[in-house]
Every structure is written in structure tokens, then in C-alpha cells.
Amino acid sequence: MNDRQDPYDPYAQEQQLIGYDPYGRPVYGQVPAQPAPGQQYDQGYEQQQYGYDPQGYGQQAYYPQQQPQQQPPQPAAPDYGQQEYPGQQEYPQAPGYGYDTRQTQQWIPQQAAPEPPAPAAAPAPAAGPEPGRADRVPEPRRPEGGQPAAGYQTEQFAFIDQPDEDSEDVIDWLKFTESRTERREEARRRGRNRVVALIVVLALFVVGGVGYLWYAGKLPFLDGPGQKKDAAASGPQKRDMIVVHLHNTKKGGTSTALLVDNVTTKKGATVLLPNTLGVAKDDGTGTALGKAVEEGGVGVKDSLDSVLGTHIGGTWRLDTPFLENLVELVGGIEADTDVAVPADDAAKIPAVGQGPKQHLSGAMAVAYATYRGQGEPEAKQLDRLGKVLYAVLRKVPGDAKSATVTVESMGQILDPSLNAQALGALLAKLGEHAKEGAYRTDVLAVKPDGTLTDDANKTVVKEVLGGSFTAAQAGTAPRVGLKDATGDEKTQVAAKAALLNGGYTFVDGGKADKTQPATQITYQDDAQRPKAIEVAKTLGLAETVVKKGENAVNADIVVTLGKDYKPS
């Protein structure tokens, strides 16, 4: 009895894997025994009928289309209520098998009916698929009713080794989209970097601009250091200065210089004074600076204060042997020499070469500082002295105690107004300014008559020396400058005598470049106006000649005599 619930047949032979169909599904069947010699034809025909190779030659499975055979009607199998599932179909039983094929149903797709094989020869092993057969797609076997099997259609199958023409296009499209996405990301990244760089540049620009405005003091709510420096430079400044008189003990002659330490601005300066500068004696008469120094220099410091409006702290008489010692103590100097100094064996003066950064010993430094060529103006020799002094200051120790030891080692007896400690401290400060480059050297320009030029008054006296027209303190006589614009020397002498007799400190302003018709008295500080009126009365002039203005002479009050002045 064929039980559909338990298809196991104990008398049936064991089913084994005999091959695979074109869709890769296993095909099971019985393994036949070794055929007798007369049964080879039946075996070959069976191979053709069922498409497996018991010898294992690797032939391609071949499934011929089964033609429906006429069979006598069989009684229907009893129905035990088993539900028919899609895909379960009944196929005609192959001849030669005596069991119900419904118990071992196998789905074998239909193929076209092959040509009948040769009756006596076994099929030869195929080297490959038949031409045109690989392109055919097998269709499911149709049932006896002629309707296609439900659940499978031809377009649902695709072989793994079948090439897909669209695969390369898909890969190319994926690569294109990926590269396009990367380019977009790269563009976005570059855009972000540009924005960040622009923001950084703008921030630096804003910070720099605000910093500059703060430094320059242009911010309305905050004062910068630059503004403080400008205020310090324009306001009252503290200066320490001494006068240096260099005496040439071998050839004679003197040279004078002012060493200035601006404590407020932290700058240093050397101002070289020509020997033709006119100064006043104790009796009020005028003389040249060089002559006053050679006569002993008594009162020269005070006379310079009267002419320049300065406060000189002391006098340093420096003879050439001591200058030579000072240069040797600091280890020699380097200076840019503008001229070659010939040697003088009689005076024991060595030769000095010309050129930049010439190394000078003590004797060479003295020879260069005092050299004045034939026909050269005095300003040339003063400029060489300024170079030597600047080079010496750069070699002086920056420590005040060490500088004092250097001064004491010179063996010079100093002026009582300037001891070794004060001189050493001043030289140390000036040396620091020179090393930092905050140092300047100027030659004071004077006219042939010994008076200061207008440029000298504006640039050197006021800016460097801090010459003030308010130097006269309360209760002291003001400094009165006299400038002659009459062209009559006798008129000037009479006016000078009147001022000296009135108790004023006389400052010789020399002669004006051109005459003027009216006399004029000027002052710069409002506090000097009452004294300017008194000067006018002393000279017998009306109060209307007194005006506030820029003084042409470095003095508290300046009198410019015109042709209208008549001595009383």
C-alpha cells in the first residue's frame, strides 16, 4: 500500500546522488549494478534517458523530453487528506521501475527531444557544451493538462556565469557618483578653509589697528605708551650735563663739548661748541669761548648757561694724556675715520688710516681727535672729536662702580665741582645710551660774530640742550638778548650799556640779516611779560613795543633794535 503520509518503502532501493540538473539542484536515483556485456546498450540508453554519468566522466547532464506514453488507466490512489502544495506535480513513470514515482518526486525541466542515439555505441565524452544549447533556458515541464507549472517562470532564473551587460555601467556610475561626492566634499572643505583664513586675517588686522591706535594714543578712552612718550618729550625734561674742555698739551689749543644725559627720554647727546661762540665775562664784556677756556675757564660754565639757557652740572678738564689713558683703559676704540692722519715723529704722533671701523689706540685716538687739516673749518675737527668721545662711551662699563674705577685709574685730578663718582655715574649712563643707539652728536652752528644761528637755536639749544627762556627764577634778573637791526654799531653799544647798568644778564644776539624800521621787544613765557615791560622802560621805549612771540635769540627777553631807537 502506498501511504502518502509515510512514503518510505522498505523494499525500495536506496536513493543516491547521481548528478545535478542545469539549475544546480541535486538529482537522486538508484545506482544500477554493473551491467553484463549484453546490457551495455540498455545502460547507455538509460544514461541518455536520465542524464547521469555513473562512470564520473564529467559529461554534461542531458535530460531528453519525455513523450507521453499510452498506459492503461490505473485506479486512483486513495485520498488521505494530504494537501497538495505548489510545485508538487505528477509526472509519468519511467519505464522499468516498479514503484510509484509520486513517492520520490523529482522536478526535471523539459528540453527539446533529442535525436535518437546510435544503437550500438555508447555516448562519447563531450569536450564542452553543444553549440547553441548553453543559450537555451530550460522551461519547467508542463503537466499532462498542457498548462504551465505554477510558481516558476523563465524570467525568474539567471545563471551565475552568465555575464551581465549592465554591471560595468553600474560600477562606472558608482565611481562617478563617488568621485563627484568627493569633489563636493573637497570644495566644501576648501571653502571652509578660506573662510577661516579670512576671519583670521581680519582679526589680525583689527587687533593690529587697535594696537597701533592704542600705542599712538588715539583711542579716546585709553592713553598709549606712545602718547606718554610724546607728552614726556613735549613737557618739562630732566637733563644731566657736564662741559668737557680738551686741552692739547703738545700742539696747544682747546676744544669744548657738552655731554648731555636726558633722564626723561633716556637718550644721550654730545654737543660740540665752536671756540668762536661768544660768551660774557664777569664784567659783562663779551669774549670768545676758546679764549675764555685758555685763560683758565673761570666762570665759563656760568657764561654758557647764560648764552644757552642751560644748567651745567660740572666741568671736566681733559688733557690729551689723560684721554690717551682713558682709551687704553677701555681696550682701544673703533671709529670711522674720514681722513688719514700723517705721523709726526717729532711730536710722537702715530699715523691713522682712513676708512670705516679703524682700530685706534690711545695715541692714535688723540691724534685723530685733535687733527685739523690746513684750510679746514673748525667744525671738521670738532666732528672728529665727537666720534672719539662716542667710541669711548661705547667701551665704558655700564655699571657705575666699574666706570668710577676706570675714571680713578686715569690718575687725573678733577675739578671740585665734579668728583670721580659723579663723573663715573654719568659716563656709565651715557655709555648705555650709546650702546643702544639712543645717542646723537651735533655741532653747534654760530655766526662769524659768535652768535647762534636761528637753526642752532631751534634744533640744538631747544631740543637737545633744553635751553629754556624761563631759566631765570623768581627774584633773579632775566636774561636779555640784544640784536642790532639798525646798522649802527654805536647804537648797539649804547643799548648794551643800558641793559648791563639795569642789572640784566646780557646775551649778545649779534647783528640782524637786514635792518628794520621799528624796535621790538618779544617774550615767549607769559610770566616774563612784566619784566619785558621793565626792559622797555630801561631803554626808553613805549610799552606798545612789547609783544609775545618767538625769540630769535636764546634768552628770556629779546630786544631787536630798529632805526627808530635813539639812545637817551
C-alpha positions in Angstrom: 0.0 0.0 0.0 1.3 3.4 -1.0 1.0 5.6 2.1 1.3 9.3 1.1 1.9 10.2 4.8 4.9 7.9 5.0 6.5 7.5 1.6 9.2 5.2 3.0 9.3 1.8 1.2 11.3 -0.8 3.0 11.7 -2.8 -0.2 12.8 0.1 -2.4 16.4 0.6 -3.2 18.3 3.4 -1.6 18.3 6.7 -3.5 21.7 8.3 -4.1 23.0 11.5 -5.6 23.6 10.8 -9.3 24.1 14.4 -10.6 22.8 17.9 -10.8 20.3 19.5 -13.1 21.1 22.7 -15.2 19.8 24.8 -12.2 22.3 23.3 -9.8 19.8 21.2 -7.9 20.7 17.6 -7.0 19.2 14.6 -8.8 18.8 11.4 -6.8 18.2 7.9 -8.2 19.3 4.2 -7.8 22.8 3.2 -8.6 22.5 0.3 -11.0 24.6 -2.8 -10.8 27.5 -3.4 -13.2 25.8 -4.5 -16.4 26.5 -7.6 -18.3 28.1 -7.4 -21.7 24.8 -7.7 -23.3 23.3 -5.0 -21.2 25.5 -2.1 -22.3 23.0 -0.8 -24.7 20.4 -0.7 -22.0 22.8 1.1 -19.7 23.7 3.7 -22.4 20.0 4.2 -23.2 19.3 4.7 -19.5 22.0 7.3 -19.3 20.5 9.2 -22.1 17.1 8.9 -20.6 18.0 10.2 -17.1 21.1 12.3 -17.7 23.6 11.0 -15.1 27.1 9.6 -15.6 27.8 6.5 -13.4 31.4 6.4 -14.7 32.1 10.0 -13.5 33.5 11.3 -16.8 32.0 14.8 -16.1 29.6 14.7 -19.0 27.0 17.4 -19.0 23.7 16.2 -17.8 21.3 15.7 -20.5 17.6 15.4 -20.0 15.5 14.5 -23.0 11.9 15.4 -23.2 9.7 12.5 -22.3 6.9 11.8 -24.8 3.6 10.9 -23.2 3.0 7.2 -23.4 -0.2 5.4 -23.6 -0.8 3.5 -20.4 -3.8 1.6 -19.3 -5.9 3.5 -16.8 -4.9 2.9 -13.2 -7.2 3.2 -10.2 -6.8 6.5 -8.3 -4.9 6.4 -5.1 -7.0 6.9 -2.0 -7.0 10.5 -0.7 -5.9 10.7 2.9 -6.5 14.4 3.2 -3.0 15.4 2.3 -2.9 19.0 0.9 -1.3 19.5 -2.4 1.4 22.2 -2.3 2.5 24.3 -5.2 5.3 22.7 -7.1 4.2 19.1 -6.4 3.2 17.6 -9.7 2.8 14.1 -11.1 5.0 13.0 -13.8 4.7 9.9 -15.9 6.6 6.9 -14.5 9.7 6.0 -16.3 9.7 2.5 -17.8 11.5 -0.2 -16.0 10.8 0.9 -12.4 8.1 -0.8 -10.4 7.4 1.7 -7.7 5.2 4.8 -7.6 7.1 7.8 -8.8 4.9 10.0 -6.6 6.8 8.8 -3.6 10.1 10.2 -5.0 9.0 13.1 -7.0 11.8 15.0 -8.8 11.3 18.1 -10.8 13.0 17.7 -14.1 12.7 20.6 -16.6 11.7 19.8 -20.1 14.0 20.0 -23.0 13.6 19.5 -26.7 13.5 15.9 -27.8 17.0 14.8 -28.7 17.9 12.8 -31.8 17.8 9.1 -31.3 21.2 7.8 -30.3 23.2 5.2 -32.3 22.0 1.8 -31.2 25.4 0.1 -30.7 27.7 2.9 -29.4 27.9 4.5 -26.0 27.9 8.3 -25.9 31.4 9.7 -26.2 32.5 12.3 -23.5 31.7 15.8 -24.6 34.5 18.3 -24.7 32.1 21.1 -23.9 28.6 22.3 -24.2 26.8 21.8 -27.5 26.7 24.8 -29.8 23.6 26.8 -29.2 22.5 24.7 -26.2 24.0 27.0 -23.5 21.9 29.9 -24.6 18.7 27.9 -24.2 16.8 28.5 -21.0 15.0 25.3 -19.9 11.4 25.7 -19.0 9.6 23.8 -16.4 7.9 20.6 -17.6 4.3 21.1 -18.4 1.8 18.8 -16.8 -0.5 16.5 -18.8 -3.2 19.1 -19.0 -0.9 21.4 -21.1 -0.9 24.3 -18.6 2.4 25.8 -17.4 3.6 24.8 -13.9 2.6 27.3 -11.3 5.2 29.2 -9.3 8.2 29.4 -11.8 8.7 31.4 -14.9 11.6 31.6 -17.3 12.5 35.2 -16.5 12.9 34.2 -12.8 16.1 32.3 -13.5 19.7 33.7 -14.1 22.9 31.7 -14.3 25.8 32.7 -12.2 28.3 32.6 -15.0 26.0 34.5 -17.3 27.6 38.0 -18.0 25.6 41.0 -17.0 26.0 43.8 -19.5 24.7 46.4 -17.1 27.2 45.6 -14.3 30.0 47.7 -15.8 27.7 50.6 -16.3 26.6 50.3 -12.7 30.2 50.2 -11.5 31.1 53.3 -13.6 28.0 55.1 -12.3 29.0 54.3 -8.7 32.5 55.5 -9.3 31.2 58.7 -10.9 28.9 59.4 -8.1 31.6 58.6 -5.5 34.1 60.9 -7.2 31.5 63.6 -7.6 30.7 63.4 -3.9 34.4 63.6 -3.0 34.8 66.7 -5.2 31.9 68.3 -3.5 33.3 67.5 -0.1 36.7 68.8 -1.1 35.1 72.0 -2.4 33.3 72.4 0.9 36.5 71.8 2.8 38.4 74.4 0.8 35.5 76.9 1.2 35.6 76.4 5.0 39.4 76.9 5.0 39.1 80.1 3.0 36.5 81.4 5.4 38.7 80.6 8.4 41.7 82.2 6.8 39.7 85.3 6.0 38.4 85.5 9.6 42.0 85.2 10.9 43.3 87.9 8.6 40.5 90.2 9.6 41.1 89.5 13.3 44.8 90.2 13.0 44.1 93.4 11.1 41.6 94.6 13.7 44.0 93.8 16.6 46.9 95.4 14.8 44.9 98.6 14.1 43.6 98.8 17.6 47.1 98.2 18.9 48.5 101.0 16.8 45.8 103.4 17.8 46.4 102.5 21.5 50.2 102.9 21.1 49.7 106.3 19.3 47.3 107.4 22.0 44.5 108.0 19.5 41.9 106.0 21.4 39.6 108.4 23.2 39.3 106.3 26.3 42.8 105.0 26.7 46.3 106.6 26.6 49.1 104.6 25.0 52.8 104.5 25.7 53.5 106.5 22.5 51.3 109.3 23.8 53.0 109.2 27.1 56.4 109.5 25.4 55.2 112.4 23.3 53.9 114.1 26.5 57.2 113.5 28.2 59.1 114.9 25.2 56.9 118.0 25.0 56.8 118.6 28.7 59.5 119.5 31.2 62.5 117.2 30.9 65.3 116.5 33.3 68.8 116.6 31.9 72.2 116.0 33.5 75.1 117.6 31.6 78.7 118.5 32.1 81.1 120.6 30.0 84.3 119.0 28.8 87.4 121.1 27.9 90.0 119.1 25.9 93.5 120.7 26.2 96.1 119.7 23.6 99.3 119.6 25.6 101.5 119.0 22.6 100.4 121.5 19.9 98.2 123.8 22.0 94.6 124.7 21.6 91.3 123.6 23.2 88.1 122.0 22.2 84.8 122.2 24.2 81.9 119.8 24.2 78.7 119.2 26.3 77.8 115.7 27.4 74.0 115.5 28.0 72.0 112.7 29.6 68.3 113.2 29.1 66.8 111.4 32.1 63.3 111.8 30.9 63.6 110.4 27.3 66.6 108.1 28.2 68.8 109.5 25.4 72.2 110.8 25.3 74.0 113.5 23.2 77.2 115.3 22.6 77.0 118.9 21.6 80.3 120.4 20.3 80.8 124.1 20.9 83.0 126.2 18.5 85.7 128.3 20.0 84.2 131.3 18.3 81.0 131.2 20.4 80.6 134.5 22.1 80.3 134.4 25.9 80.2 137.1 28.5 82.8 137.7 31.1 82.2 138.6 34.7 82.4 142.3 33.9 79.7 141.9 31.2 82.0 142.2 28.3 82.0 139.6 25.6 84.7 137.2 24.5 85.2 134.0 22.5 84.7 130.7 24.2 88.2 129.4 23.2 89.9 132.4 24.6 87.9 132.2 27.9 88.9 128.5 28.3 92.6 129.1 27.6 92.6 131.9 30.2 91.7 129.4 32.9 88.0 128.8 32.3 86.8 130.6 35.3 83.2 131.4 35.0 82.9 129.7 31.6 80.3 127.3 32.9 78.0 130.2 34.1 78.6 132.1 30.8 77.5 129.1 28.8 74.4 128.8 31.0 73.6 132.4 30.2 74.1 132.0 26.4 72.4 128.6 26.1 69.9 128.8 28.9 71.2 125.5 30.4 72.1 124.2 33.8 75.5 122.7 33.5 76.4 120.4 36.5 80.2 120.4 36.3 83.4 121.0 34.3 85.7 118.2 33.2 89.1 119.4 32.1 90.5 116.6 30.0 94.1 116.9 28.9 95.2 114.8 25.9 97.5 112.5 28.0 94.5 111.5 30.2 92.4 111.0 27.1 95.1 108.6 25.8 95.0 106.8 29.2 91.2 106.5 29.1 91.3 104.9 25.6 93.9 102.4 26.7 91.9 101.5 29.8 88.8 100.6 27.8 90.9 98.5 25.4 91.1 100.8 22.4 88.3 102.0 20.3 86.9 101.6 16.7 85.9 104.7 14.7 85.0 105.5 11.1 87.8 107.9 10.1 87.2 110.5 7.4 90.8 111.4 6.8 94.2 109.8 7.1 96.4 111.5 9.8 100.1 111.6 8.9 102.6 110.6 11.5 104.6 113.2 13.3 107.8 111.8 14.7 108.8 115.0 16.4 105.5 115.1 18.3 105.4 111.3 18.6 102.0 111.2 16.8 101.3 107.9 15.1 99.7 107.7 11.7 96.0 107.0 11.5 94.4 105.2 8.5 91.3 106.3 6.7 88.2 104.1 6.5 85.4 102.5 8.4 85.9 100.7 11.8 89.5 101.7 12.2 91.0 100.4 15.4 92.6 103.2 17.4 95.0 103.1 20.3 95.2 105.8 22.9 97.8 107.8 21.0 96.0 107.3 17.6 92.7 108.4 19.2 94.3 111.6 20.4 95.9 112.3 17.1 92.6 111.8 15.2 90.5 113.9 17.7 92.9 116.9 17.5 93.7 116.8 13.8 92.6 119.8 11.7 93.9 119.9 8.1 95.1 123.0 6.5 92.3 125.2 5.4 89.6 123.1 7.1 86.9 124.7 9.2 86.8 124.1 12.9 83.6 122.1 12.6 85.6 119.3 10.9 88.0 118.9 13.9 85.0 119.0 16.3 83.3 116.3 14.4 86.4 114.0 14.8 86.4 114.7 18.5 82.8 113.7 18.7 83.5 110.4 17.0 86.2 109.6 19.5 84.1 110.5 22.5 81.2 108.4 21.2 83.5 105.4 20.7 85.0 105.8 24.2 81.5 105.9 25.7 80.6 102.7 24.0 83.5 101.0 25.7 82.9 102.4 29.2 81.4 99.8 31.6 77.7 100.1 32.1 78.0 99.7 35.9 78.5 103.0 37.8 81.0 101.5 40.2 83.1 100.0 37.4 83.0 103.2 35.5 84.2 105.1 38.6 87.1 102.7 38.9 88.0 103.4 35.3 87.9 107.2 35.9 90.0 106.9 39.0 92.5 104.7 37.1 93.2 107.7 34.8 95.2 109.4 37.6 93.6 112.8 36.8 92.8 115.4 39.4 89.3 116.5 38.7 87.6 119.8 39.2 86.0 120.2 42.6 82.6 120.7 41.0 82.8 117.1 39.5 84.2 114.2 41.6 85.0 110.7 40.3 81.8 109.1 41.5 79.6 111.7 39.7 81.7 111.5 36.5 81.7 107.7 36.5 77.9 107.5 37.0 77.3 110.0 34.2 79.7 108.2 31.8 78.0 104.8 32.6 74.6 106.2 31.7 75.8 107.8 28.5 77.6 104.6 27.6 74.4 102.6 27.9 72.6 105.1 25.6 75.4 104.9 23.1 75.3 101.1 23.1 71.6 101.1 22.5 71.8 103.6 19.6 69.9 106.3 21.6 72.7 108.8 21.1 73.3 111.8 18.8 76.2 114.2 18.1 75.7 117.8 17.0 78.0 120.7 16.2 76.5 124.0 17.4 76.4 126.4 14.5 77.4 130.0 15.1 77.7 133.1 13.0 81.0 134.9 12.4 80.3 137.3 15.1 79.9 134.5 17.6 76.2 134.5 18.0 74.0 131.5 17.4 72.2 130.9 14.2 68.4 130.5 14.1 68.6 126.9 13.2 71.0 126.2 16.1 68.6 127.9 18.5 65.7 125.7 17.3 67.2 122.3 16.8 70.1 122.1 19.2 69.6 124.5 22.0 65.9 123.9 22.5 65.6 120.2 21.6 68.9 118.8 22.8 70.1 121.1 25.5 66.7 122.0 26.6 67.6 125.7 26.6 64.7 127.5 28.3 63.8 131.1 28.1 62.3 130.8 31.6 65.6 129.8 33.2 65.6 132.9 35.3 63.9 132.1 38.6 61.8 134.4 40.6 63.7 137.3 42.1 66.6 136.9 39.6 67.4 139.2 36.7 66.1 137.9 33.4 68.4 137.1 30.5 68.0 139.8 27.9 69.3 139.3 24.3 70.2 142.2 22.1 70.1 142.0 18.4 71.1 145.0 16.2 68.9 145.8 13.2 69.9 149.5 12.9 73.2 149.1 11.1 74.8 151.5 13.5 77.3 149.9 15.9 77.3 152.9 18.3 73.6 152.4 18.8 74.1 148.8 19.8 76.9 149.6 22.3 74.7 152.3 23.9 71.8 149.8 24.3 74.1 147.1 25.7 75.4 149.5 28.3 71.9 150.5 29.4 70.9 146.8 29.9 74.1 146.0 31.9 73.6 149.0 34.1 70.0 147.9 34.7 71.2 144.7 36.2 70.1 142.4 33.4 72.1 139.4 32.2 73.2 140.4 28.8 73.1 137.9 25.8 74.7 139.1 22.6 72.4 138.3 19.7 74.7 139.8 17.1 73.5 141.7 14.0 70.3 141.0 12.1 70.5 140.0 8.4 68.6 143.1 7.4 67.6 146.4 9.0 64.1 147.1 10.3 62.5 150.5 11.0 60.9 149.8 14.4 62.3 148.4 17.6 60.6 145.4 19.0 60.7 143.5 22.4 59.5 139.9 22.5 59.0 137.2 25.1 57.7 133.7 25.0 56.5 133.0 28.5 53.6 135.0 29.8 55.4 135.2 33.2 58.1 137.3 31.5 55.7 140.0 30.3 56.1 142.3 33.3 59.9 142.1 33.1 59.8 142.7 29.3 57.9 146.0 30.1 60.6 146.9 32.5 63.2 146.3 29.8 61.3 148.7 27.5 61.3 151.4 30.1 65.0 150.9 30.8 65.7 151.5 27.1 63.3 154.5 27.0 60.8 152.7 24.8 57.0 152.7 25.0 55.1 149.7 26.4 53.5 149.1 23.0 56.7 147.6 21.6 56.4 144.6 23.9 54.8 141.6 22.2 54.6 137.9 22.7 56.4 135.9 20.0 59.2 133.6 19.2 62.5 134.8 20.3 65.3 135.0 17.8 68.0 134.8 20.5 68.2 132.2 23.2 67.1 134.5 26.1 64.2 135.2 28.3 63.5 138.6 26.6 64.9 139.7 23.2 65.4 143.3 22.1 65.6 143.9 18.4 66.8 147.4 17.8 65.3 149.3 14.9 66.2 152.6 13.3 63.7 154.4 15.5 65.8 153.7 18.6 67.5 156.8 19.9 69.9 156.3 22.9 69.0 158.5 25.8 
